[in-house]
Amino acid sequence: MNVLKGFRPELLLFAAFFAIMPFSSSSYTVFRLSSETSDLVLGPFATIVLVAGLVAGLGAGLLAARGKEGLLLRRGAVCGGAALLVVGYGMFVALLLTGLATPLTVVAAVCAGVGGLELCIAWGALMASFGLRRAIFWVGLTAAGGSFVDLMLSSVDTTIAVLVFALMVLASVTVPCLQALRGEIADPTESGASSTPVERVGERRREGESLLQLVRRMGTVLFVPFAGLMVFAFVTGVRKFVLFDVVYMEALGIVIGAAVAIPLALMVRTRRPLLPFIYQVVLPVSALGLIVLNSFPEATSPLWLAAWLSYGFFGLIAILALASLCAMAHAGEFPAALVYGGAVAGFCAFSLLGQFCGTLPPFLEQNGGPALLVVSTLYFAFLIGMALGDGWRIQERAEAASDSEGDGDSTGDAEAHHAASLAARCNECARQSGLSPRETEILGFLARGHSPAFIAKTLVISESTARTHTKSIYRKLGVNSREELLEYIDS
């Protein structure tokens, strides 16, 4: 797979934004370790940022659901969000110098929270140029880079760390602003995308569909990855574990998770869509291994290893969830502002819930370890149960096709020739019948024998949308069954 296809070097600066994202606790590493009085300002600031992100995320989602997502991707909104983020962080640093929380802390936090939400949507729209495999690769690479920088900043001189942090803030807002000023951020779908803007808008809000139904439909596509991101937010919100008083395990977990996610994107070739394969095979097997390691007695090597691997596991969960959000926005069925606004709102809500639970007796005992172990084990059991349920309900046909982005590896010249011939015939049928780009893409999957369920999971769209497109293809081609469709293509 050519992971460089469609990539723009400036997107590497997403690592800088990931390192300073105001909703992530690892972003405040340099400030938390800078002075003994920093927590007097940092605690209220971080909490208010989460509240502001929750409210702003819900507002962005409502705007997007009502078809006004374009307002959040205009140059004024993007540049305004960048200015708010810079001002919010600037005021925060100034307050740190005094070491006292004042009413200005609220103003600074609201600016950082609202600006951070806008930048999340803008960066998400840019990263939505990738399909699932490339999203996993590049999100993993940049997230690991940002987390590694956070780890490094915790071990250098405070003045240098703050200066580097300030440079990263400026770097992280520059790219979205420039892209917005050039008018290149309004349409997150890459050149040659699978559907036209008109078609994508038609997919997003169907006639008579309520907001709740729209959200439910989105949940059917990405419920499991979203649930994983929420568990990650809750766990990191309950307690901050610091190794050797320097290394924050949350950031280290992202680095470890990326070391697993990147090879998955590059090396895994399956006969089923990549995302279900990961959540039905890779993660359940990993969760089962962690359950076994966590069953060992306290102060033993396996239990110590399980603690490390658990953070890597949740880091992998977070990376996969972010990549899945990019793939969902890339598919175009749901507006980017709804996808990312909802994700930020959920992340902030569960982080706040984690902070609250961290004050309760079960999470205060033994630094919260046993209670967090229960939460983690419940999530592990959820993954295993989902995998068993899917395996019982769904019997996918043997798939001879390549992966979701058409980057699969050929097993021989004859197979490659057949695939090329089939693609050419599908394109000709689509041209003669006036199929849309999205329908042309789905026709290729149908011609290779894939079901609407497989197509939905591969393109990260809802199954109902895949079936709607399938019916439209049948109607335009004048066929009534898959057998007639295949005969039509062969003829």
One Martini backbone bead per residue (centre of mass of N, CA, C, O) as a GRO file, in nm:
protein
  491
    1MET     BB    1   0.095   0.036   0.023
    2ASN     BB    2   0.049   0.383  -0.052
    3VAL     BB    3   0.074   0.620   0.198
    4LEU     BB    4   0.145   0.885   0.014
    5LYS     BB    5  -0.122   0.902  -0.097
    6GLY     BB    6  -0.249   1.225  -0.065
    7PHE     BB    7  -0.015   1.356   0.079
    8ARG     BB    8   0.069   1.630   0.305
    9PRO     BB    9   0.324   1.764   0.480
   10GLU     BB   10   0.159   1.966   0.668
   11LEU     BB   11   0.011   1.731   0.833
   12LEU     BB   12   0.243   1.681   1.041
   13LEU     BB   13   0.140   1.920   1.234
   14PHE     BB   14  -0.057   1.748   1.400
   15ALA     BB   15   0.143   1.684   1.623
   16ALA     BB   16   0.132   1.965   1.753
   17PHE     BB   17  -0.171   1.962   1.819
   18PHE     BB   18  -0.169   1.703   1.990
   19ALA     BB   19   0.031   1.825   2.209
   20ILE     BB   20  -0.186   2.096   2.265
   21MET     BB   21  -0.446   1.980   2.331
   22PRO     BB   22  -0.677   2.093   2.569
   23PHE     BB   23  -0.828   1.795   2.628
   24SER     BB   24  -0.544   1.693   2.707
   25SER     BB   25  -0.349   1.619   2.980
   26SER     BB   26  -0.063   1.588   2.836
   27SER     BB   27  -0.041   1.897   2.749
   28TYR     BB   28   0.031   1.983   3.074
   29THR     BB   29   0.308   1.879   3.160
   30VAL     BB   30   0.491   2.134   3.169
   31PHE     BB   31   0.306   2.281   3.388
   32ARG     BB   32   0.291   2.063   3.613
   33LEU     BB   33   0.629   2.068   3.643
   34SER     BB   34   0.717   2.379   3.687
   35SER     BB   35   0.546   2.405   3.965
   36GLU     BB   36   0.390   2.406   4.276
   37THR     BB   37   0.155   2.630   4.184
   38SER     BB   38   0.016   2.530   3.914
   39ASP     BB   39  -0.247   2.379   4.023
   40LEU     BB   40  -0.412   2.638   4.095
   41VAL     BB   41  -0.461   2.682   3.777
   42LEU     BB   42  -0.479   2.410   3.620
   43GLY     BB   43  -0.730   2.277   3.733
   44PRO     BB   44  -0.952   2.487   3.652
   45PHE     BB   45  -0.872   2.513   3.357
   46ALA     BB   46  -0.916   2.216   3.263
   47THR     BB   47  -1.214   2.197   3.347
   48ILE     BB   48  -1.327   2.437   3.178
   49VAL     BB   49  -1.237   2.331   2.906
   50LEU     BB   50  -1.425   2.084   2.910
   51VAL     BB   51  -1.688   2.238   2.929
   52ALA     BB   52  -1.648   2.406   2.671
   53GLY     BB   53  -1.616   2.161   2.481
   54LEU     BB   54  -1.892   2.038   2.532
   55VAL     BB   55  -2.068   2.277   2.439
   56ALA     BB   56  -1.933   2.328   2.161
   57GLY     BB   57  -1.976   2.041   2.048
   58LEU     BB   58  -2.285   2.045   2.057
   59GLY     BB   59  -2.319   2.294   1.879
   60ALA     BB   60  -2.176   2.182   1.628
   61GLY     BB   61  -2.362   1.938   1.590
   62LEU     BB   62  -2.626   2.098   1.547
   63LEU     BB   63  -2.537   2.257   1.300
   64ALA     BB   64  -2.468   2.013   1.122
   65ALA     BB   65  -2.752   1.870   1.139
   66ARG     BB   66  -2.878   2.146   0.995
   67GLY     BB   67  -2.668   2.218   0.748
   68LYS     BB   68  -2.424   2.430   0.895
   69GLU     BB   69  -2.114   2.335   0.867
   70GLY     BB   70  -1.988   2.568   0.690
   71LEU     BB   71  -1.948   2.778   0.922
   72LEU     BB   72  -1.697   2.605   1.057
   73LEU     BB   73  -1.513   2.629   0.763
   74ARG     BB   74  -1.458   2.907   0.760
   75ARG     BB   75  -1.219   3.145   0.778
   76GLY     BB   76  -1.332   3.295   1.025
   77ALA     BB   77  -1.364   3.050   1.214
   78VAL     BB   78  -1.076   2.938   1.204
   79CYS     BB   79  -0.921   3.198   1.279
   80GLY     BB   80  -1.079   3.249   1.538
   81GLY     BB   81  -1.000   2.986   1.681
   82ALA     BB   82  -0.697   3.037   1.676
   83ALA     BB   83  -0.704   3.297   1.845
   84LEU     BB   84  -0.833   3.175   2.098
   85LEU     BB   85  -0.613   2.971   2.161
   86VAL     BB   86  -0.378   3.169   2.192
   87VAL     BB   87  -0.506   3.348   2.409
   88GLY     BB   88  -0.566   3.131   2.618
   89TYR     BB   89  -0.269   3.039   2.658
   90GLY     BB   90  -0.152   3.317   2.726
   91MET     BB   91  -0.319   3.363   2.984
   92PHE     BB   92  -0.231   3.106   3.129
   93VAL     BB   93   0.070   3.176   3.156
   94ALA     BB   94   0.026   3.439   3.311
   95LEU     BB   95  -0.116   3.299   3.554
   96LEU     BB   96   0.122   3.114   3.635
   97LEU     BB   97   0.310   3.345   3.734
   98THR     BB   98   0.118   3.400   3.988
   99GLY     BB   99  -0.040   3.132   4.110
  100LEU     BB  100  -0.346   3.239   4.055
  101ALA     BB  101  -0.683   3.218   4.069
  102THR     BB  102  -0.898   3.383   3.844
  103PRO     BB  103  -1.144   3.503   3.643
  104LEU     BB  104  -0.947   3.473   3.394
  105THR     BB  105  -0.950   3.164   3.383
  106VAL     BB  106  -1.222   3.138   3.244
  107VAL     BB  107  -1.155   3.294   2.989
  108ALA     BB  108  -0.915   3.122   2.900
  109ALA     BB  109  -1.064   2.848   2.890
  110VAL     BB  110  -1.284   2.921   2.686
  111CYS     BB  111  -1.096   2.996   2.457
  112ALA     BB  112  -0.952   2.720   2.442
  113GLY     BB  113  -1.205   2.542   2.402
  114VAL     BB  114  -1.332   2.674   2.150
  115GLY     BB  115  -1.074   2.681   1.977
  116GLY     BB  116  -1.016   2.376   1.995
  117LEU     BB  117  -1.273   2.280   1.853
  118GLU     BB  118  -1.227   2.424   1.583
  119LEU     BB  119  -0.949   2.284   1.529
  120CYS     BB  120  -1.056   1.996   1.527
  121ILE     BB  121  -1.234   2.033   1.278
  122ALA     BB  122  -1.019   2.135   1.083
  123TRP     BB  123  -0.820   1.899   1.111
  124GLY     BB  124  -1.028   1.680   1.044
  125ALA     BB  125  -1.084   1.778   0.754
  126LEU     BB  126  -0.793   1.727   0.660
  127MET     BB  127  -0.768   1.417   0.757
  128ALA     BB  128  -1.019   1.327   0.562
  129SER     BB  129  -0.832   1.247   0.307
  130PHE     BB  130  -0.841   0.968   0.445
  131GLY     BB  131  -0.855   0.659   0.472
  132LEU     BB  132  -0.832   0.416   0.695
  133ARG     BB  133  -0.539   0.319   0.665
  134ARG     BB  134  -0.408   0.601   0.643
  135ALA     BB  135  -0.523   0.707   0.906
  136ILE     BB  136  -0.381   0.512   1.093
  137PHE     BB  137  -0.097   0.587   1.012
  138TRP     BB  138  -0.099   0.907   1.050
  139VAL     BB  139  -0.220   0.922   1.329
  140GLY     BB  140  -0.010   0.746   1.465
  141LEU     BB  141   0.238   0.916   1.392
  142THR     BB  142   0.146   1.199   1.506
  143ALA     BB  143   0.062   1.111   1.790
  144ALA     BB  144   0.339   1.002   1.869
  145GLY     BB  145   0.492   1.265   1.823
  146GLY     BB  146   0.335   1.440   2.030
  147SER     BB  147   0.385   1.255   2.278
  148PHE     BB  148   0.693   1.262   2.268
  149VAL     BB  149   0.718   1.563   2.318
  150ASP     BB  150   0.584   1.562   2.594
  151LEU     BB  151   0.797   1.380   2.724
  152MET     BB  152   1.040   1.570   2.672
  153LEU     BB  153   0.931   1.830   2.822
  154SER     BB  154   0.944   1.688   3.115
  155SER     BB  155   1.295   1.689   3.095
  156VAL     BB  156   1.324   1.996   3.074
  157ASP     BB  157   1.351   2.306   3.082
  158THR     BB  158   1.099   2.521   3.140
  159THR     BB  159   1.159   2.746   2.940
  160ILE     BB  160   1.197   2.565   2.694
  161ALA     BB  161   0.923   2.423   2.707
  162VAL     BB  162   0.745   2.677   2.670
  163LEU     BB  163   0.862   2.763   2.397
  164VAL     BB  164   0.790   2.506   2.245
  165PHE     BB  165   0.489   2.521   2.300
  166ALA     BB  166   0.443   2.791   2.153
  167LEU     BB  167   0.536   2.691   1.874
  168MET     BB  168   0.319   2.469   1.849
  169VAL     BB  169   0.076   2.649   1.853
  170LEU     BB  170   0.148   2.807   1.595
  171ALA     BB  171   0.176   2.559   1.407
  172SER     BB  172  -0.120   2.439   1.454
  173VAL     BB  173  -0.270   2.711   1.328
  174THR     BB  174  -0.152   2.764   1.045
  175VAL     BB  175  -0.265   2.551   0.852
  176PRO     BB  176  -0.574   2.599   0.877
  177CYS     BB  177  -0.563   2.898   0.799
  178LEU     BB  178  -0.440   2.870   0.517
  179GLN     BB  179  -0.654   2.676   0.405
  180ALA     BB  180  -0.895   2.865   0.452
  181LEU     BB  181  -0.792   3.108   0.280
  182ARG     BB  182  -0.782   2.909   0.016
  183GLY     BB  183  -1.042   2.712   0.026
  184GLU     BB  184  -0.935   2.393   0.131
  185ILE     BB  185  -1.145   2.311   0.390
  186ALA     BB  186  -1.449   2.261   0.307
  187ASP     BB  187  -1.342   1.993   0.149
  188PRO     BB  188  -1.226   1.690   0.285
  189THR     BB  189  -1.229   1.552   0.021
  190GLU     BB  190  -1.058   1.407  -0.197
  191SER     BB  191  -0.950   1.376  -0.491
  192GLY     BB  192  -1.166   1.163  -0.631
  193ALA     BB  193  -1.407   1.100  -0.488
  194SER     BB  194  -1.699   0.899  -0.410
  195SER     BB  195  -1.849   1.184  -0.402
  196THR     BB  196  -2.053   1.434  -0.424
  197PRO     BB  197  -2.165   1.699  -0.257
  198VAL     BB  198  -2.465   1.648  -0.312
  199GLU     BB  199  -2.465   1.348  -0.231
  200ARG     BB  200  -2.364   1.383   0.059
  201VAL     BB  201  -2.597   1.559   0.159
  202GLY     BB  202  -2.815   1.343   0.099
  203GLU     BB  203  -2.700   1.137   0.311
  204ARG     BB  204  -2.714   1.291   0.583
  205ARG     BB  205  -3.027   1.407   0.537
  206ARG     BB  206  -3.317   1.273   0.549
  207GLU     BB  207  -3.631   1.249   0.489
  208GLY     BB  208  -3.770   1.286   0.810
  209GLU     BB  209  -3.512   1.308   0.976
  210SER     BB  210  -3.399   1.315   1.277
  211LEU     BB  211  -3.157   1.384   1.494
  212LEU     BB  212  -3.166   1.112   1.645
  213GLN     BB  213  -3.151   0.935   1.388
  214LEU     BB  214  -2.879   1.040   1.294
  215VAL     BB  215  -2.718   0.953   1.544
  216ARG     BB  216  -2.788   0.654   1.527
  217ARG     BB  217  -2.665   0.605   1.250
  218MET     BB  218  -2.380   0.681   1.341
  219GLY     BB  219  -2.361   0.462   1.566
  220THR     BB  220  -2.366   0.209   1.372
  221VAL     BB  221  -2.074   0.273   1.259
  222LEU     BB  222  -1.909   0.392   1.556
  223PHE     BB  223  -1.950   0.269   1.845
  224VAL     BB  224  -1.696   0.112   1.935
  225PRO     BB  225  -1.476   0.332   1.900
  226PHE     BB  226  -1.622   0.544   2.074
  227ALA     BB  227  -1.623   0.381   2.336
  228GLY     BB  228  -1.314   0.367   2.360
  229LEU     BB  229  -1.266   0.674   2.385
  230MET     BB  230  -1.432   0.706   2.649
  231VAL     BB  231  -1.262   0.520   2.825
  232PHE     BB  232  -1.003   0.677   2.793
  233ALA     BB  233  -1.113   0.940   2.918
  234PHE     BB  234  -1.188   0.823   3.193
  235VAL     BB  235  -0.917   0.703   3.285
  236THR     BB  236  -0.751   0.978   3.253
  237GLY     BB  237  -0.948   1.138   3.454
  238VAL     BB  238  -0.904   0.997   3.727
  239ARG     BB  239  -0.580   0.942   3.673
  240LYS     BB  240  -0.234   1.039   3.705
  241PHE     BB  241   0.031   0.860   3.580
  242VAL     BB  242   0.372   0.860   3.708
  243LEU     BB  243   0.690   0.790   3.590
  244PHE     BB  244   0.944   0.892   3.778
  245ASP     BB  245   0.812   1.189   3.783
  246VAL     BB  246   0.783   1.223   3.439
  247VAL     BB  247   0.614   0.991   3.305
  248TYR     BB  248   0.331   0.986   3.119
  249MET     BB  249   0.121   0.724   3.050
  250GLU     BB  250  -0.059   0.845   2.834
  251ALA     BB  251   0.167   0.916   2.631
  252LEU     BB  252   0.301   0.636   2.626
  253GLY     BB  253   0.051   0.483   2.520
  254ILE     BB  254   0.045   0.615   2.242
  255VAL     BB  255   0.319   0.513   2.147
  256ILE     BB  256   0.255   0.213   2.178
  257GLY     BB  257   0.000   0.209   2.001
  258ALA     BB  258   0.144   0.302   1.737
  259ALA     BB  259   0.330   0.045   1.717
  260VAL     BB  260   0.064  -0.118   1.630
  261ALA     BB  261  -0.103   0.045   1.419
  262ILE     BB  262   0.094   0.076   1.182
  263PRO     BB  263   0.129  -0.227   1.105
  264LEU     BB  264  -0.171  -0.276   1.053
  265ALA     BB  265  -0.191  -0.079   0.807
  266LEU     BB  266   0.048  -0.225   0.637
  267MET     BB  267   0.007  -0.563   0.680
  268VAL     BB  268  -0.288  -0.612   0.680
  269ARG     BB  269  -0.464  -0.892   0.520
  270THR     BB  270  -0.807  -0.926   0.444
  271ARG     BB  271  -1.146  -1.061   0.380
  272ARG     BB  272  -1.212  -0.821   0.560
  273PRO     BB  273  -1.263  -0.555   0.706
  274LEU     BB  274  -1.047  -0.390   0.902
  275LEU     BB  275  -1.210  -0.291   1.148
  276PRO     BB  276  -1.351  -0.558   1.227
  277PHE     BB  277  -1.091  -0.720   1.258
  278ILE     BB  278  -0.981  -0.560   1.497
  279TYR     BB  279  -1.254  -0.580   1.685
  280GLN     BB  280  -1.281  -0.916   1.644
  281VAL     BB  281  -0.960  -0.996   1.697
  282VAL     BB  282  -0.725  -0.820   1.808
  283LEU     BB  283  -0.854  -0.693   2.068
  284PRO     BB  284  -0.975  -0.945   2.208
  285VAL     BB  285  -0.704  -1.093   2.236
  286SER     BB  286  -0.567  -0.870   2.400
  287ALA     BB  287  -0.774  -0.863   2.631
  288LEU     BB  288  -0.733  -1.153   2.722
  289GLY     BB  289  -0.436  -1.119   2.800
  290LEU     BB  290  -0.486  -0.898   3.019
  291ILE     BB  291  -0.664  -1.066   3.203
  292VAL     BB  292  -0.448  -1.273   3.270
  293LEU     BB  293  -0.232  -1.077   3.387
  294ASN     BB  294  -0.435  -0.948   3.608
  295SER     BB  295  -0.453  -1.234   3.779
  296PHE     BB  296  -0.211  -1.176   3.921
  297PRO     BB  297  -0.035  -1.106   4.169
  298GLU     BB  298   0.086  -0.879   4.357
  299ALA     BB  299   0.409  -0.778   4.265
  300THR     BB  300   0.427  -0.896   3.981
  301SER     BB  301   0.535  -0.908   3.663
  302PRO     BB  302   0.264  -0.947   3.506
  303LEU     BB  303   0.119  -0.705   3.642
  304TRP     BB  304   0.322  -0.491   3.552
  305LEU     BB  305   0.286  -0.545   3.248
  306ALA     BB  306  -0.019  -0.485   3.236
  307ALA     BB  307   0.000  -0.185   3.301
  308TRP     BB  308   0.154  -0.107   3.049
  309LEU     BB  309  -0.031  -0.245   2.830
  310SER     BB  310  -0.291  -0.092   2.896
  311TYR     BB  311  -0.195   0.184   2.791
  312GLY     BB  312  -0.137   0.081   2.506
  313PHE     BB  313  -0.423  -0.015   2.448
  314PHE     BB  314  -0.563   0.267   2.485
  315GLY     BB  315  -0.390   0.405   2.274
  316LEU     BB  316  -0.493   0.232   2.039
  317ILE     BB  317  -0.789   0.304   2.072
  318ALA     BB  318  -0.756   0.609   2.017
  319ILE     BB  319  -0.634   0.590   1.734
  320LEU     BB  320  -0.864   0.427   1.603
  321ALA     BB  321  -1.084   0.634   1.661
  322LEU     BB  322  -0.963   0.874   1.505
  323ALA     BB  323  -0.941   0.724   1.233
  324SER     BB  324  -1.246   0.663   1.211
  325LEU     BB  325  -1.336   0.955   1.196
  326CYS     BB  326  -1.188   1.017   0.934
  327ALA     BB  327  -1.332   0.799   0.764
  328MET     BB  328  -1.617   0.909   0.805
  329ALA     BB  329  -1.561   1.187   0.679
  330HIS     BB  330  -1.458   1.074   0.409
  331ALA     BB  331  -1.729   0.937   0.319
  332GLY     BB  332  -1.972   1.177   0.372
  333GLU     BB  333  -2.236   1.105   0.534
  334PHE     BB  334  -2.108   1.288   0.756
  335PRO     BB  335  -2.037   1.564   0.899
  336ALA     BB  336  -1.751   1.678   1.037
  337ALA     BB  337  -1.875   1.847   1.270
  338LEU     BB  338  -2.034   1.608   1.390
  339VAL     BB  339  -1.807   1.408   1.438
  340TYR     BB  340  -1.607   1.597   1.605
  341GLY     BB  341  -1.801   1.734   1.798
  342GLY     BB  342  -1.904   1.471   1.931
  343ALA     BB  343  -1.629   1.365   2.025
  344VAL     BB  344  -1.550   1.602   2.207
  345ALA     BB  345  -1.797   1.597   2.390
  346GLY     BB  346  -1.756   1.307   2.492
  347PHE     BB  347  -1.470   1.337   2.602
  348CYS     BB  348  -1.535   1.560   2.807
  349ALA     BB  349  -1.755   1.413   2.966
  350PHE     BB  350  -1.571   1.164   3.054
  351SER     BB  351  -1.354   1.331   3.192
  352LEU     BB  352  -1.540   1.456   3.404
  353LEU     BB  353  -1.634   1.186   3.518
  354GLY     BB  354  -1.353   1.096   3.605
  355GLN     BB  355  -1.299   1.328   3.804
  356PHE     BB  356  -1.534   1.263   3.989
  357CYS     BB  357  -1.462   0.963   4.053
  358GLY     BB  358  -1.178   1.038   4.177
  359THR     BB  359  -1.339   1.136   4.459
  360LEU     BB  360  -1.413   0.854   4.521
  361PRO     BB  361  -1.346   0.592   4.723
  362PRO     BB  362  -1.274   0.364   4.509
  363PHE     BB  363  -1.052   0.575   4.368
  364LEU     BB  364  -0.868   0.626   4.638
  365GLU     BB  365  -0.775   0.347   4.650
  366GLN     BB  366  -0.472   0.275   4.556
  367ASN     BB  367  -0.484   0.505   4.331
  368GLY     BB  368  -0.731   0.347   4.170
  369GLY     BB  369  -0.651   0.067   4.056
  370PRO     BB  370  -0.890  -0.137   4.111
  371ALA     BB  371  -1.115   0.030   3.975
  372LEU     BB  372  -0.978   0.048   3.694
  373LEU     BB  373  -0.968  -0.257   3.652
  374VAL     BB  374  -1.271  -0.293   3.634
  375VAL     BB  375  -1.320  -0.109   3.391
  376SER     BB  376  -1.130  -0.253   3.196
  377THR     BB  377  -1.259  -0.537   3.215
  378LEU     BB  378  -1.535  -0.453   3.106
  379TYR     BB  379  -1.426  -0.368   2.829
  380PHE     BB  380  -1.303  -0.636   2.753
  381ALA     BB  381  -1.572  -0.791   2.766
  382PHE     BB  382  -1.713  -0.625   2.550
  383LEU     BB  383  -1.527  -0.700   2.314
  384ILE     BB  384  -1.568  -1.006   2.330
  385GLY     BB  385  -1.877  -1.001   2.302
  386MET     BB  386  -1.890  -0.859   2.026
  387ALA     BB  387  -1.726  -1.071   1.872
  388LEU     BB  388  -1.916  -1.311   1.928
  389GLY     BB  389  -2.173  -1.185   1.813
  390ASP     BB  390  -2.071  -1.134   1.524
  391GLY     BB  391  -1.989  -1.432   1.467
  392TRP     BB  392  -2.290  -1.537   1.496
  393ARG     BB  393  -2.449  -1.338   1.294
  394ILE     BB  394  -2.199  -1.323   1.088
  395GLN     BB  395  -2.155  -1.460   0.748
  396GLU     BB  396  -1.915  -1.416   0.552
  397ARG     BB  397  -1.804  -1.417   0.263
  398ALA     BB  398  -1.569  -1.503   0.060
  399GLU     BB  399  -1.304  -1.282  -0.006
  400ALA     BB  400  -1.128  -1.162  -0.317
  401ALA     BB  401  -1.060  -0.890  -0.226
  402SER     BB  402  -0.945  -0.608  -0.145
  403ASP     BB  403  -0.912  -0.352   0.027
  404SER     BB  404  -1.088  -0.055   0.102
  405GLU     BB  405  -0.877   0.117  -0.112
  406GLY     BB  406  -0.747  -0.072  -0.338
  407ASP     BB  407  -0.448  -0.191  -0.197
  408GLY     BB  408  -0.419  -0.467  -0.264
  409ASP     BB  409  -0.269  -0.777  -0.308
  410SER     BB  410  -0.144  -0.964  -0.553
  411THR     BB  411  -0.128  -1.326  -0.652
  412GLY     BB  412  -0.132  -1.255  -0.967
  413ASP     BB  413  -0.169  -1.192  -1.299
  414ALA     BB  414  -0.452  -1.307  -1.340
  415GLU     BB  415  -0.590  -1.157  -1.107
  416ALA     BB  416  -0.516  -0.873  -1.200
  417HIS     BB  417  -0.656  -0.890  -1.474
  418HIS     BB  418  -0.940  -0.945  -1.369
  419ALA     BB  419  -0.969  -0.688  -1.197
  420ALA     BB  420  -0.926  -0.488  -1.431
  421SER     BB  421  -1.160  -0.590  -1.607
  422LEU     BB  422  -1.387  -0.545  -1.402
  423ALA     BB  423  -1.343  -0.240  -1.362
  424ALA     BB  424  -1.393  -0.162  -1.658
  425ARG     BB  425  -1.683  -0.270  -1.675
  426CYS     BB  426  -1.801  -0.100  -1.446
  427ASN     BB  427  -1.733   0.178  -1.567
  428GLU     BB  428  -1.902   0.138  -1.823
  429CYS     BB  429  -2.172   0.092  -1.687
  430ALA     BB  430  -2.176   0.362  -1.535
  431ARG     BB  431  -2.162   0.546  -1.783
  432GLN     BB  432  -2.422   0.440  -1.932
  433SER     BB  433  -2.614   0.475  -1.653
  434GLY     BB  434  -2.537   0.726  -1.465
  435LEU     BB  435  -2.352   0.696  -1.233
  436SER     BB  436  -2.228   0.775  -0.954
  437PRO     BB  437  -1.941   0.771  -0.782
  438ARG     BB  438  -2.055   0.603  -0.547
  439GLU     BB  439  -2.197   0.386  -0.722
  440THR     BB  440  -1.944   0.293  -0.868
  441GLU     BB  441  -1.799   0.189  -0.618
  442ILE     BB  442  -2.024  -0.016  -0.530
  443LEU     BB  443  -2.030  -0.182  -0.790
  444GLY     BB  444  -1.750  -0.309  -0.747
  445PHE     BB  445  -1.833  -0.471  -0.498
  446LEU     BB  446  -2.074  -0.628  -0.618
  447ALA     BB  447  -1.906  -0.768  -0.847
  448ARG     BB  448  -1.727  -0.922  -0.608
  449GLY     BB  449  -1.964  -1.020  -0.388
  450HIS     BB  450  -2.057  -0.805  -0.198
  451SER     BB  451  -2.213  -0.688   0.069
  452PRO     BB  452  -2.363  -0.427   0.223
  453ALA     BB  453  -2.220  -0.478   0.493
  454PHE     BB  454  -1.933  -0.473   0.383
  455ILE     BB  455  -1.945  -0.195   0.250
  456ALA     BB  456  -2.003  -0.031   0.504
  457LYS     BB  457  -1.741  -0.113   0.661
  458THR     BB  458  -1.538  -0.016   0.443
  459LEU     BB  459  -1.666   0.295   0.405
  460VAL     BB  460  -1.794   0.406   0.664
  461ILE     BB  461  -2.106   0.333   0.657
  462SER     BB  462  -2.422   0.277   0.648
  463GLU     BB  463  -2.622   0.016   0.564
  464SER     BB  464  -2.862   0.179   0.456
  465THR     BB  465  -2.695   0.336   0.246
  466ALA     BB  466  -2.592   0.094   0.088
  467ARG     BB  467  -2.878  -0.009   0.009
  468THR     BB  468  -2.971   0.244  -0.139
  469HIS     BB  469  -2.753   0.232  -0.359
  470THR     BB  470  -2.821  -0.050  -0.463
  471LYS     BB  471  -3.108   0.016  -0.560
  472SER     BB  472  -3.018   0.237  -0.758
  473ILE     BB  473  -2.847   0.053  -0.936
  474TYR     BB  474  -3.065  -0.143  -1.021
  475ARG     BB  475  -3.247   0.067  -1.155
  476LYS     BB  476  -3.039   0.183  -1.366
  477LEU     BB  477  -2.974  -0.118  -1.487
  478GLY     BB  478  -3.233  -0.313  -1.484
  479VAL     BB  479  -3.232  -0.482  -1.214
  480ASN     BB  480  -3.326  -0.747  -0.943
  481SER     BB  481  -3.036  -0.885  -0.899
  482ARG     BB  482  -2.726  -1.010  -0.860
  483GLU     BB  483  -2.729  -1.201  -1.099
  484GLU     BB  484  -2.813  -0.982  -1.307
  485LEU     BB  485  -2.575  -0.799  -1.254
  486LEU     BB  486  -2.348  -0.995  -1.339
  487GLU     BB  487  -2.455  -1.040  -1.624
  488TYR     BB  488  -2.440  -0.747  -1.715
  489ILE     BB  489  -2.134  -0.712  -1.677
  490ASP     BB  490  -2.042  -0.957  -1.858
  491SER     BB  491  -2.191  -0.832  -2.124
   0.00000   0.00000   0.00000
